[in-house]
Structures are given as structure tokens and as C-alpha cells.
């Protein structure tokens, strides 16, 4: 009886992907304990975040593919309504209007759109797969652009760029000609001076600090400088677990969240970073295998977008901490403390597992 229940529980879970996620979950708890200076409450909080996210992953993994298609439009519409609600009635915290009080909780609708936009765009392309032409790509771009602009206006540059990346990947996977994509990229670069004036002052300062953080080492450039010092001071083997001076002398800001990679680098060094990168690359490899084996156009688009967006999360955070990208507030995926980003990522991996486990049923 117990074995039957175990088989039933694991039926739609991909053991290869699940094993890699479990390793990162354990690493997350270990590093958060150090980053929070031994706070058990912080570790317990992250453990609860992981358990809740895993439950969501399990539920999504057990959903058949046709259900994922069925919920695409309602989730997108709900997300748009919530984003408009944020623009009209949202709570302002630290100068940004990103949160919406719905009575029982305060939510950040932009996180929902990380899943809703790829779902909606994949659904739309699936519906027009046989007759795809330029106007379909234009409509798909509008599906992406409207929530992107609403999120950018909040302002939330980091989330907006991640959403833009996921939409860009989906357009690419849907077959948009490379000449058109090159034209869009050139247009975006050409409009940079106009976009520059649309940015808030603190966003412009972050970009300028990327070029020369020493212009304001105790102000705007502080995060970048301390992150690079922590990463570099780890050397090849690191200073040892719980022995990071930048971390435990509290020079390093946002140690449990955005800059947790700096904590890891300082304590485990280059060797630790290589092993961590190997785990991330393994997850990406598994995601691409699932994408290649997907049985329908919709599932190929979704799997590819989820996998490439996960890569973007990782690259942006590590680039931000090491000073090659501006600080935009993107957490290190599956390691940083936080429930919302963990839940969003696990939902994406749940979809990957559903695509992998249900493909036989679809093909038959």
C-alpha cells in the first residue's frame, strides 16, 4: 500500500530535475543560515517557502496539458486586472507602487505575470500554428508589451526585464525571423536615449554606477563594490563556511536575498562557484531535453521559455553581484530567501514536469 502511494505521488515528477532542485533547496538553507548570522527563524521561514513551492510544483506537475492551455487566458486576464488595480489603488512602499491589498493579503501581481505571459503567448501561437504570419507576431508582441509597460511604470525594472526576456524567447521559439528580431534589437538600441529619460533617477544612477561605482563608494556604488569585494576575497577555496568577513561584519548588503551569491562566493570560493554553476547548467540541460521531447507546439514553446527564463534569472543575478550588470533586484534562483520568487520558479518547473510526464498520453 505504501509503495503504491509512493508511486502515485512520484508519477508525474521528473526524478532527474527533482534531484537537482532538492540539492539547491538544501544549499539555500545552508547559505541562508550563514547569511542571516545563524538565524533559525530565517532558515525555518525559507524551509516553509520551499515546502509551499514544492506543493505548488506537485499540483502543476499532475495537471494534464490541456488544462494548462485552458487556464492560459483566465490567468492572463486576472493578471492584467490586478496590474491595473496596482496602478490605480496599489500600496506604495519605498517609492514604488508594486503591491495590491486584496483584504486577506498583500500581493505583487507582477510575479503572476512571469507565468501568465508565456502561457498566454504559447496558447496564442498554438491556436494560429497552421497560419502564422507577421500580424500574429505583432499581436503576440502586444500581449507582452502591455503588462511590460505597466510593470515598468510601477517602477520595477528587474521584473519588467525578466518578463520581456521570457516574451522575447517565446517569439524566437515561435519562429520569428532572425532579420525581424535583429531589427527589433536595433530599434531598441536606437531608442535608448528616449528610454533613458523615461527611467527614474535611481535607475539611471544604477546604470551609471555600473560604469564607475567608485564615483559614489558609500552611496549608489556601495552594493556593487561590496559584492565584488566579497566574490573576489573568496579566492579559489573560499574562507570557509560561516567565516565570510564581508558577510559577518555586515559590509555586504541584502545578504539573504539579492546578494546571497556573494556570501556563497566568499565562503566557498571559485571551486564552490564552479559546482554551483554545474548544478544550474544541469537544470538547464534537463529543461532543454524536455523542450526537445515535447509533444506539441504549445508545450515546446512553454518548456523552452521556462528554461531560458531560468537561465536569465541566474545570469542577471550573478552579473549584478559581480559588477557586469546594474543592480536590478533579481534574486539568485532557488537560493535567495523569499517566497514569491521561489513559488514562481517552482510553478515553472512543475509545468516542465507536466510536459515531460504527460507527453506519452498526448502522443497516443
KAMO-V50973 format. One record per run of one state. SS is the DSSP state (h for helix, s for strand, l for the rest). FROM is the first residue (numbers start at 1). TO is the last residue. If there is no record, write none. Layout:
SS/FROM/TO, SS/FROM/TO
This chain:
l/1/1, h/2/10, l/11/14, h/15/35, l/36/39, h/40/61, l/62/64, h/65/89, l/90/90, s/91/93, l/94/95, s/96/101, l/102/105, s/106/107, l/108/108, h/109/127, l/128/128, h/129/131, l/132/133, h/134/152, l/153/156, h/157/173, l/174/177, h/178/190, l/191/191, h/192/198, l/199/200, h/201/211, l/212/212, h/213/216, l/217/221, h/222/233, l/234/244, h/245/248, l/249/259, h/260/293, l/294/296, h/297/321, l/322/338, h/339/363, l/364/364
